[in-house]
C-alpha cells in the first residue's frame, strides 16, 4: 500500500476513534448526572453518530427528542399538545423535579449561565407543566446562542474594556438593577468567553433584559399569550397583563383573537394566521396598549439580523441615553 494511502487511512481512523471517544465521554457524563438512563444509552449513541457532532446544542436536541418520543407514545404531538391542569401542590411538586433536572443539565456543562438563570426563574413562575417544555426551552435558547455566535465565519470580538464600559453604563441607567453583582459578573464573563462581536449580543447574556423569539413561532398552542408573559418579565412588573387568552390553536376564519386586561382596561384584537408566522402588527398592538395606560417605559425592537426578534423594555431616558451613546443597535438604526 502506498504511503499516502496509509496516511489517509491513519487520519480517518484517528478521527473516528476520537469521535467515538467523545461520544462515550458525553454518554458517560449524561448517565453520571442522571440525564440518561441505561435504556437510552444506545439510542443517544446512534443519535450522535447520525449528527456527527457532540456539541451542547446537539446533546440538548437529543434529550429533547427522547422527551418528545415519550409524548408521542401517549399520542401527543410536539408543539401542539394539551398540557395537564395541575393543582398548586402538583405544580409545586413538578417544580422541584424541574429544578433538579435543570441543575443536572447545568452541572453537566450543557447550558450557559444566562440560560440557566432564565429557565430557573421560569420554573419559579410556574411556566412549565411537563419536562418536555423545560428541555425544549433550554434547547431553543442554547441553539439561538450558537447561531448568534456563528453568524460570521471570522469572529471579531469586542475588546474587554468596551464590554466593561458598556456594562457600567447599563448599570448606571438601571438596566441591570434586577440582577445581583454576581449575576452581572457571570454574564460579563460569559460574553467575553463567547467572543461577542456587538453590544446587542453581549446584553443577550444578561437574564430578563432582552426577550428573543423566532418569528416563525415554535409554540403553536398560545404563542401570543406566551409572548405577553415574556414581555411582562423583561418589564419587571411595569407591563403586567392579566386574564390573557389566545385561541391560536383554534382560529376562526384564519384569525386568532388575543385578549388581556392591563391596568383595569380590557384589550382585544384579531390577528391574521399566516401558517406559523407571527402577525407583525402584534408588537405595535402591545406598544399602543402601553402608551394608552402611560407606562413608565416602552417596548423597543433591537437589531437582530435574522428572522428572530429582540424586544427590550426601556424608559424614554434609557432609550435616549442608549441611542446617543451607541450602547445598543436598534432595529431602525
SVG drawing of the C-alpha trace seen along z (x, -y; Angstrom):
<svg xmlns="http://www.w3.org/2000/svg" viewBox="-64 -61 69 63">
<polyline fill="none" stroke="black" stroke-width="0.4" points="0.0,0.0 1.3,-3.4 2.5,-5.7 -0.1,-8.4 -3.0,-5.9 -1.6,-4.7 -1.6,-8.3 -5.2,-8.9 -6.4,-5.7 -4.5,-6.6 -6.1,-10.1 -9.6,-8.6 -9.2,-6.0 -7.9,-8.6 -10.8,-11.0 -13.3,-8.1 -11.6,-6.9 -11.6,-10.5 -15.3,-10.9 -16.1,-7.6 -14.2,-8.6 -16.0,-11.9 -19.4,-10.2 -18.6,-7.8 -17.5,-10.7 -20.7,-12.5 -22.9,-9.5 -20.9,-8.7 -21.4,-12.3 -25.2,-12.2 -25.5,-9.0 -23.4,-10.4 -25.8,-13.3 -28.9,-11.1 -29.9,-12.7 -29.8,-9.5 -30.7,-6.0 -29.2,-2.7 -32.1,-2.1 -31.3,-5.2 -27.6,-4.9 -27.5,-3.2 -30.2,-5.5 -28.1,-8.5 -25.0,-7.0 -26.8,-6.4 -28.3,-9.9 -24.8,-11.4 -23.3,-9.2 -26.1,-10.4 -25.4,-14.0 -21.6,-13.6 -21.5,-16.2 -21.2,-16.2 -21.7,-19.9 -24.0,-21.0 -26.9,-22.1 -26.8,-18.7 -26.8,-16.9 -29.8,-19.0 -31.6,-18.2 -31.1,-14.6 -32.6,-14.9 -35.4,-16.9 -36.0,-14.1 -36.3,-11.5 -38.8,-13.5 -40.8,-14.1 -40.9,-10.4 -42.3,-9.8 -45.1,-12.2 -45.5,-10.5 -46.1,-7.3 -49.1,-9.0 -50.4,-10.0 -49.4,-13.6 -47.8,-15.8 -44.7,-18.0 -45.6,-21.7 -49.4,-21.2 -50.5,-19.0 -52.8,-19.5 -50.9,-20.5 -52.1,-19.0 -54.2,-21.1 -52.1,-21.0 -53.2,-21.8 -50.9,-24.0 -49.5,-21.0 -48.9,-19.2 -47.2,-22.2 -45.0,-22.7 -44.0,-19.0 -43.3,-19.3 -41.2,-22.4 -39.0,-20.5 -38.4,-17.9 -37.9,-20.5 -35.3,-22.3 -33.4,-19.1 -33.4,-18.4 -32.2,-22.0 -29.5,-21.7 -28.3,-18.4 -28.1,-19.9 -26.2,-22.9 -23.8,-20.7 -23.1,-18.7 -22.0,-22.0 -24.6,-21.9 -26.1,-25.4 -24.9,-29.0 -25.4,-30.8 -27.9,-33.2 -30.0,-30.3 -29.9,-28.6 -31.0,-31.8 -33.8,-32.4 -35.2,-28.9 -34.8,-28.8 -36.9,-31.9 -39.5,-30.3 -39.8,-27.4 -40.4,-29.7 -43.1,-31.4 -44.8,-28.0 -44.1,-28.4 -43.7,-24.7 -46.1,-21.8 -44.1,-18.9 -40.4,-18.2 -40.7,-18.4 -41.3,-22.2 -38.2,-22.6 -35.8,-20.8 -37.4,-22.5 -36.9,-25.9 -33.3,-25.0 -32.6,-23.6 -34.1,-26.6 -32.2,-29.2 -28.9,-27.4 -29.4,-26.8 -30.1,-30.5 -26.9,-31.5 -24.9,-29.0 -26.5,-30.5 -25.7,-34.0 -22.0,-33.1 -21.7,-31.6 -23.4,-34.3 -19.9,-35.2 -17.1,-32.9 -14.4,-35.1 -15.0,-36.4 -14.1,-40.0 -14.7,-40.1 -15.3,-43.4 -12.4,-44.5 -12.9,-43.6 -12.7,-47.2 -15.5,-48.1 -17.7,-45.4 -16.9,-46.6 -17.6,-50.2 -21.0,-49.3 -22.0,-47.2 -21.0,-50.1 -23.3,-52.5 -26.1,-49.9 -25.9,-49.6 -25.8,-53.4 -29.1,-53.8 -30.8,-51.0 -30.9,-48.5 -29.4,-45.7 -30.9,-46.6 -32.8,-43.4 -29.6,-41.4 -27.1,-40.8 -23.4,-41.7 -22.6,-38.0 -25.1,-37.5 -23.7,-40.5 -20.2,-39.3 -21.1,-35.8 -22.9,-37.3 -20.0,-39.6 -17.5,-36.6 -19.8,-34.6 -19.9,-37.5 -16.1,-37.6 -15.8,-33.8 -18.2,-33.8 -16.2,-36.4 -19.3,-38.6 -18.9,-40.9 -21.5,-43.6 -23.2,-45.0 -26.6,-43.6 -25.0,-40.1 -23.4,-41.0 -26.7,-42.1 -28.4,-38.9 -26.2,-37.1 -27.9,-39.1 -31.2,-37.4 -34.5,-39.2 -33.3,-42.2 -34.0,-41.2 -36.6,-38.7 -35.6,-37.0 -38.1,-34.9 -38.3,-33.3 -40.9,-35.0 -41.6,-31.5 -43.4,-30.5 -42.4,-27.4 -45.4,-27.4 -48.4,-26.6 -50.8,-26.5 -50.9,-30.0 -47.8,-31.9 -49.2,-35.4 -50.2,-34.6 -46.6,-33.3 -45.1,-36.5 -47.2,-38.7 -45.9,-36.8 -42.3,-37.1 -42.7,-40.8 -44.0,-41.2 -40.9,-39.6 -38.5,-41.9 -40.5,-44.9 -40.1,-43.8 -43.8,-44.4 -44.4,-47.6 -46.3,-45.8 -48.4,-43.3 -51.3,-41.9 -53.8,-39.5 -56.7,-37.5 -54.7,-36.6 -56.4,-34.4 -55.2,-33.3 -57.1,-30.9 -54.2,-30.3 -54.7,-26.5 -58.4,-27.0 -58.5,-30.0 -61.8,-31.3 -61.7,-32.2 -57.9,-32.2 -57.9,-34.7 -56.7,-34.5 -58.2,-36.7 -55.8,-37.9 -57.3,-39.3 -55.9,-40.7 -56.5,-43.2 -53.9,-45.9 -54.3,-48.3 -58.1,-47.6 -58.5,-48.2 -59.6,-45.3 -57.8,-44.8 -58.8,-42.6 -57.6,-42.3 -57.8,-39.8 -54.5,-38.8 -54.1,-37.0 -53.0,-33.4 -50.1,-33.1 -49.1,-29.4 -46.8,-29.5 -45.5,-33.1 -46.3,-35.9 -48.5,-38.7 -46.1,-41.7 -48.8,-44.0 -48.8,-42.3 -45.8,-44.3 -47.5,-47.6 -50.7,-46.5 -48.7,-45.9 -46.9,-49.2 -50.2,-51.0 -51.6,-49.5 -48.6,-50.6 -48.9,-54.1 -52.6,-54.3 -52.1,-53.4 -49.0,-55.6 -46.4,-53.0 -43.1,-54.3 -41.4,-52.8 -42.0,-51.2 -41.0,-48.1 -38.4,-48.6 -37.0,-46.2 -33.3,-45.8 -31.4,-44.8 -31.3,-41.0 -30.1,-40.3 -32.2,-37.2 -35.8,-36.0 -35.9,-36.5 -36.9,-39.5 -35.1,-41.1 -37.5,-43.0 -36.4,-45.2 -38.3,-47.4 -36.9,-50.9 -37.8,-54.2 -37.6,-57.3 -34.5,-58.4 -32.8,-55.0 -33.7,-54.8 -32.3,-58.3 -29.1,-57.5 -28.5,-54.2 -29.1,-55.8 -27.0,-58.8 -24.0,-56.8 -24.5,-53.9 -24.6,-51.3 -27.1,-49.2 -28.2,-48.9 -31.9,-49.3 -33.9,-47.9 -34.4,-51.3 -30.7,-52.2"/>
</svg>
